[in-house]
Amino acid sequence: VYLSSSGLLARTTDAETPGTGGGRTRHDVIVSAVSATARGEVGVVTSAGRVRKLGVLDLPTLPPTANQPNLQGGAPVGEFLTLDPGERVLALTTLAAAKDSGPAPGLALGTAQGVVKRVNPEYLSNRDEWEVIALKDGDTVVGAVELTTGEETLCFITDDAQLLHFGAAHVRPQGRGGGGIAGVKLAAGARATWFGALAPAHDDAVVVTISGSSSALPGTEAG
């Protein structure tokens, strides 16, 4: 199951692990991908700090391709879920319990107020949605990612050009009702604008500013 940056959803019938990189659709890129069964369910993580349950069978199927998939044949998330005003879809997550392989690494979430949290999304069969973080007033989730190993590097970027990265293993998992822990210390008036995860030994990450100029982000020069 795939989610794109413009909010398109789709599924493939390919059993291979979803790839990364490669070509992309103009003005769109795949931002989240999880494996599921055709008649199963996946979770949709939103900026309001909740997971919404989504049936895989309802999603449009992309045709087989020899290249990396794009979501030109996808459908807007609004066709499947009703979101509150200002609420955005950030990521997908699996909902199957890891009974045989032990505890799953779970989700990592970062908020605009610099809070970070790791949580097991769980599977609540009797509910269509549930909270995965207790947000403070005025706070919102700016990034969410399903961890694969628990050894990823988590990263915050703030709107005053600060960047903080740290190992996911340093964040102790909490239950659904937890509010997370302090992640990045913010200056007065600043907020985190991006949160995500990088795989171990990932050495080609790039920060891009709105203006597209490297001089707009102090500290990016060599050394």
Contacts in CASP RR format, 6 or more apart in sequence:
PFRMAT RR
TARGET T0000
AUTHOR 0000-0000-0000
METHOD contacts of the structure
MODEL  1
VYLSSSGLLARTTDAETPGTGGGRTRHDVIVSAVSATARGEVGVVTSAGR
VRKLGVLDLPTLPPTANQPNLQGGAPVGEFLTLDPGERVLALTTLAAAKD
SGPAPGLALGTAQGVVKRVNPEYLSNRDEWEVIALKDGDTVVGAVELTTG
EETLCFITDDAQLLHFGAAHVRPQGRGGGGIAGVKLAAGARATWFGALAP
AHDDAVVVTISGSSSALPGTEAG
1 9 0 8 1.000
1 10 0 8 1.000
1 11 0 8 1.000
1 33 0 8 1.000
1 34 0 8 1.000
1 35 0 8 1.000
1 36 0 8 1.000
1 42 0 8 1.000
1 56 0 8 1.000
1 59 0 8 1.000
1 92 0 8 1.000
2 9 0 8 1.000
2 10 0 8 1.000
2 11 0 8 1.000
2 12 0 8 1.000
2 18 0 8 1.000
2 30 0 8 1.000
2 32 0 8 1.000
2 33 0 8 1.000
2 62 0 8 1.000
2 69 0 8 1.000
2 71 0 8 1.000
2 92 0 8 1.000
3 9 0 8 1.000
3 30 0 8 1.000
3 31 0 8 1.000
3 32 0 8 1.000
3 33 0 8 1.000
3 44 0 8 1.000
3 77 0 8 1.000
3 89 0 8 1.000
3 91 0 8 1.000
3 92 0 8 1.000
4 25 0 8 1.000
4 28 0 8 1.000
4 29 0 8 1.000
4 30 0 8 1.000
4 31 0 8 1.000
4 70 0 8 1.000
4 71 0 8 1.000
4 74 0 8 1.000
5 28 0 8 1.000
5 29 0 8 1.000
5 30 0 8 1.000
5 31 0 8 1.000
6 27 0 8 1.000
6 28 0 8 1.000
7 76 0 8 1.000
7 77 0 8 1.000
7 89 0 8 1.000
8 28 0 8 1.000
8 71 0 8 1.000
8 73 0 8 1.000
8 74 0 8 1.000
8 75 0 8 1.000
8 76 0 8 1.000
8 77 0 8 1.000
9 54 0 8 1.000
9 59 0 8 1.000
9 60 0 8 1.000
9 71 0 8 1.000
9 74 0 8 1.000
9 75 0 8 1.000
9 76 0 8 1.000
9 77 0 8 1.000
9 80 0 8 1.000
10 59 0 8 1.000
10 60 0 8 1.000
10 61 0 8 1.000
10 62 0 8 1.000
10 69 0 8 1.000
10 71 0 8 1.000
10 73 0 8 1.000
10 74 0 8 1.000
10 75 0 8 1.000
11 36 0 8 1.000
11 38 0 8 1.000
11 56 0 8 1.000
11 59 0 8 1.000
11 60 0 8 1.000
11 61 0 8 1.000
11 62 0 8 1.000
12 61 0 8 1.000
12 62 0 8 1.000
12 64 0 8 1.000
12 69 0 8 1.000
13 38 0 8 1.000
13 61 0 8 1.000
13 64 0 8 1.000
14 64 0 8 1.000
17 35 0 8 1.000
18 30 0 8 1.000
18 33 0 8 1.000
18 34 0 8 1.000
18 35 0 8 1.000
18 69 0 8 1.000
19 33 0 8 1.000
19 68 0 8 1.000
20 30 0 8 1.000
20 68 0 8 1.000
21 68 0 8 1.000
22 67 0 8 1.000
22 68 0 8 1.000
23 67 0 8 1.000
23 68 0 8 1.000
23 70 0 8 1.000
24 30 0 8 1.000
24 68 0 8 1.000
24 70 0 8 1.000
25 70 0 8 1.000
25 71 0 8 1.000
25 72 0 8 1.000
28 70 0 8 1.000
28 71 0 8 1.000
30 68 0 8 1.000
30 69 0 8 1.000
30 70 0 8 1.000
30 71 0 8 1.000
31 91 0 8 1.000
32 90 0 8 1.000
32 91 0 8 1.000
32 92 0 8 1.000
32 145 0 8 1.000
32 146 0 8 1.000
33 92 0 8 1.000
34 42 0 8 1.000
34 92 0 8 1.000
34 93 0 8 1.000
34 94 0 8 1.000
34 146 0 8 1.000
35 94 0 8 1.000
36 42 0 8 1.000
36 56 0 8 1.000
36 94 0 8 1.000
36 96 0 8 1.000
37 56 0 8 1.000
38 56 0 8 1.000
38 57 0 8 1.000
39 56 0 8 1.000
39 57 0 8 1.000
40 55 0 8 1.000
40 56 0 8 1.000
40 57 0 8 1.000
41 53 0 8 1.000
41 54 0 8 1.000
41 55 0 8 1.000
41 56 0 8 1.000
41 95 0 8 1.000
42 53 0 8 1.000
42 54 0 8 1.000
42 55 0 8 1.000
42 56 0 8 1.000
42 92 0 8 1.000
42 93 0 8 1.000
42 94 0 8 1.000
42 95 0 8 1.000
43 51 0 8 1.000
43 52 0 8 1.000
43 53 0 8 1.000
43 54 0 8 1.000
43 92 0 8 1.000
43 93 0 8 1.000
43 94 0 8 1.000
43 95 0 8 1.000
43 121 0 8 1.000
44 51 0 8 1.000
44 52 0 8 1.000
44 53 0 8 1.000
44 54 0 8 1.000
44 77 0 8 1.000
44 81 0 8 1.000
44 89 0 8 1.000
44 91 0 8 1.000
44 92 0 8 1.000
44 93 0 8 1.000
45 51 0 8 1.000
45 89 0 8 1.000
45 90 0 8 1.000
45 91 0 8 1.000
45 92 0 8 1.000
45 93 0 8 1.000
45 107 0 8 1.000
45 109 0 8 1.000
45 121 0 8 1.000
45 132 0 8 1.000
45 141 0 8 1.000
45 144 0 8 1.000
46 52 0 8 1.000
46 83 0 8 1.000
46 87 0 8 1.000
46 88 0 8 1.000
46 89 0 8 1.000
46 90 0 8 1.000
46 141 0 8 1.000
47 86 0 8 1.000
47 87 0 8 1.000
47 88 0 8 1.000
47 89 0 8 1.000
47 90 0 8 1.000
47 140 0 8 1.000
47 141 0 8 1.000
47 142 0 8 1.000
47 143 0 8 1.000
48 84 0 8 1.000
48 87 0 8 1.000
48 135 0 8 1.000
48 140 0 8 1.000
48 141 0 8 1.000
49 109 0 8 1.000
49 131 0 8 1.000
49 132 0 8 1.000
49 133 0 8 1.000
49 135 0 8 1.000
49 140 0 8 1.000
49 141 0 8 1.000
50 129 0 8 1.000
50 130 0 8 1.000
50 131 0 8 1.000
50 132 0 8 1.000
51 93 0 8 1.000
51 121 0 8 1.000
51 129 0 8 1.000
51 130 0 8 1.000
51 131 0 8 1.000
51 132 0 8 1.000
52 81 0 8 1.000
52 128 0 8 1.000
52 129 0 8 1.000
53 95 0 8 1.000
53 127 0 8 1.000
53 128 0 8 1.000
53 129 0 8 1.000
54 80 0 8 1.000
54 81 0 8 1.000
55 80 0 8 1.000
58 80 0 8 1.000
59 74 0 8 1.000
59 75 0 8 1.000
59 80 0 8 1.000
60 73 0 8 1.000
60 74 0 8 1.000
60 75 0 8 1.000
62 69 0 8 1.000
62 71 0 8 1.000
62 73 0 8 1.000
62 74 0 8 1.000
77 83 0 8 1.000
77 89 0 8 1.000
81 89 0 8 1.000
83 89 0 8 1.000
90 141 0 8 1.000
90 142 0 8 1.000
90 143 0 8 1.000
90 144 0 8 1.000
91 107 0 8 1.000
91 143 0 8 1.000
91 144 0 8 1.000
91 145 0 8 1.000
91 146 0 8 1.000
92 146 0 8 1.000
93 106 0 8 1.000
93 107 0 8 1.000
93 121 0 8 1.000
93 144 0 8 1.000
93 146 0 8 1.000
94 104 0 8 1.000
94 121 0 8 1.000
94 146 0 8 1.000
95 121 0 8 1.000
95 122 0 8 1.000
95 123 0 8 1.000
96 123 0 8 1.000
97 122 0 8 1.000
97 123 0 8 1.000
98 104 0 8 1.000
103 120 0 8 1.000
104 120 0 8 1.000
105 118 0 8 1.000
105 146 0 8 1.000
105 147 0 8 1.000
105 148 0 8 1.000
105 149 0 8 1.000
105 150 0 8 1.000
105 168 0 8 1.000
106 118 0 8 1.000
106 119 0 8 1.000
106 120 0 8 1.000
106 121 0 8 1.000
106 146 0 8 1.000
106 147 0 8 1.000
106 150 0 8 1.000
106 173 0 8 1.000
107 118 0 8 1.000
107 119 0 8 1.000
107 120 0 8 1.000
107 121 0 8 1.000
107 132 0 8 1.000
107 144 0 8 1.000
107 145 0 8 1.000
107 146 0 8 1.000
107 147 0 8 1.000
108 116 0 8 1.000
108 117 0 8 1.000
108 118 0 8 1.000
108 144 0 8 1.000
108 145 0 8 1.000
108 147 0 8 1.000
108 152 0 8 1.000
108 154 0 8 1.000
108 168 0 8 1.000
108 171 0 8 1.000
108 195 0 8 1.000
108 196 0 8 1.000
108 197 0 8 1.000
109 116 0 8 1.000
109 117 0 8 1.000
109 118 0 8 1.000
109 119 0 8 1.000
109 132 0 8 1.000
109 133 0 8 1.000
109 141 0 8 1.000
109 143 0 8 1.000
109 144 0 8 1.000
109 195 0 8 1.000
110 116 0 8 1.000
110 117 0 8 1.000
110 141 0 8 1.000
110 142 0 8 1.000
110 143 0 8 1.000
110 144 0 8 1.000
110 156 0 8 1.000
110 183 0 8 1.000
110 192 0 8 1.000
110 195 0 8 1.000
110 196 0 8 1.000
111 133 0 8 1.000
111 135 0 8 1.000
111 139 0 8 1.000
111 140 0 8 1.000
111 141 0 8 1.000
111 142 0 8 1.000
111 192 0 8 1.000
111 195 0 8 1.000
112 138 0 8 1.000
112 139 0 8 1.000
112 140 0 8 1.000
112 141 0 8 1.000
112 142 0 8 1.000
112 191 0 8 1.000
112 192 0 8 1.000
112 193 0 8 1.000
113 136 0 8 1.000
113 138 0 8 1.000
113 139 0 8 1.000
113 186 0 8 1.000
113 191 0 8 1.000
113 192 0 8 1.000
114 156 0 8 1.000
114 182 0 8 1.000
114 183 0 8 1.000
114 184 0 8 1.000
114 186 0 8 1.000
114 191 0 8 1.000
114 192 0 8 1.000
115 133 0 8 1.000
115 136 0 8 1.000
115 139 0 8 1.000
115 179 0 8 1.000
115 180 0 8 1.000
115 181 0 8 1.000
115 182 0 8 1.000
115 183 0 8 1.000
116 154 0 8 1.000
116 156 0 8 1.000
116 171 0 8 1.000
116 180 0 8 1.000
116 181 0 8 1.000
116 182 0 8 1.000
116 183 0 8 1.000
116 184 0 8 1.000
116 195 0 8 1.000
117 132 0 8 1.000
117 133 0 8 1.000
117 171 0 8 1.000
117 174 0 8 1.000
117 178 0 8 1.000
117 179 0 8 1.000
117 180 0 8 1.000
117 181 0 8 1.000
118 147 0 8 1.000
118 168 0 8 1.000
118 171 0 8 1.000
118 172 0 8 1.000
118 173 0 8 1.000
118 174 0 8 1.000
119 132 0 8 1.000
119 133 0 8 1.000
119 173 0 8 1.000
119 174 0 8 1.000
119 175 0 8 1.000
119 176 0 8 1.000
119 178 0 8 1.000
120 173 0 8 1.000
120 175 0 8 1.000
121 132 0 8 1.000
122 130 0 8 1.000
122 176 0 8 1.000
124 130 0 8 1.000
130 176 0 8 1.000
131 176 0 8 1.000
131 177 0 8 1.000
132 176 0 8 1.000
133 141 0 8 1.000
133 176 0 8 1.000
133 177 0 8 1.000
133 178 0 8 1.000
133 179 0 8 1.000
133 180 0 8 1.000
134 177 0 8 1.000
134 178 0 8 1.000
134 179 0 8 1.000
134 180 0 8 1.000
135 141 0 8 1.000
135 179 0 8 1.000
142 192 0 8 1.000
142 193 0 8 1.000
142 194 0 8 1.000
142 195 0 8 1.000
143 194 0 8 1.000
143 195 0 8 1.000
143 196 0 8 1.000
144 195 0 8 1.000
144 196 0 8 1.000
145 152 0 8 1.000
145 196 0 8 1.000
145 197 0 8 1.000
147 168 0 8 1.000
147 197 0 8 1.000
148 199 0 8 1.000
149 200 0 8 1.000
150 168 0 8 1.000
150 169 0 8 1.000
151 167 0 8 1.000
151 168 0 8 1.000
151 169 0 8 1.000
151 200 0 8 1.000
152 167 0 8 1.000
152 168 0 8 1.000
152 197 0 8 1.000
152 198 0 8 1.000
152 199 0 8 1.000
152 200 0 8 1.000
153 165 0 8 1.000
153 166 0 8 1.000
153 167 0 8 1.000
153 168 0 8 1.000
153 197 0 8 1.000
153 198 0 8 1.000
153 199 0 8 1.000
153 200 0 8 1.000
153 202 0 8 1.000
154 165 0 8 1.000
154 166 0 8 1.000
154 167 0 8 1.000
154 168 0 8 1.000
154 171 0 8 1.000
154 195 0 8 1.000
154 196 0 8 1.000
154 197 0 8 1.000
155 163 0 8 1.000
155 164 0 8 1.000
155 165 0 8 1.000
155 194 0 8 1.000
155 195 0 8 1.000
155 196 0 8 1.000
155 197 0 8 1.000
155 198 0 8 1.000
155 205 0 8 1.000
156 162 0 8 1.000
156 163 0 8 1.000
156 164 0 8 1.000
156 165 0 8 1.000
156 183 0 8 1.000
156 184 0 8 1.000
156 192 0 8 1.000
156 194 0 8 1.000
156 195 0 8 1.000
157 163 0 8 1.000
157 192 0 8 1.000
157 193 0 8 1.000
157 194 0 8 1.000
157 195 0 8 1.000
157 207 0 8 1.000
158 184 0 8 1.000
158 186 0 8 1.000
158 187 0 8 1.000
158 190 0 8 1.000
158 191 0 8 1.000
158 192 0 8 1.000
158 193 0 8 1.000
159 190 0 8 1.000
159 191 0 8 1.000
159 192 0 8 1.000
159 193 0 8 1.000
160 187 0 8 1.000
160 190 0 8 1.000
161 216 0 8 1.000
161 217 0 8 1.000
161 218 0 8 1.000
161 219 0 8 1.000
162 184 0 8 1.000
162 186 0 8 1.000
162 187 0 8 1.000
162 190 0 8 1.000
163 207 0 8 1.000
164 183 0 8 1.000
164 184 0 8 1.000
165 198 0 8 1.000
166 183 0 8 1.000
168 197 0 8 1.000
171 181 0 8 1.000
172 181 0 8 1.000
174 180 0 8 1.000
184 192 0 8 1.000
186 192 0 8 1.000
198 205 0 8 1.000
207 217 0 8 1.000
207 220 0 8 1.000
209 216 0 8 1.000
209 217 0 8 1.000
210 216 0 8 1.000
214 220 0 8 1.000
214 221 0 8 1.000
END
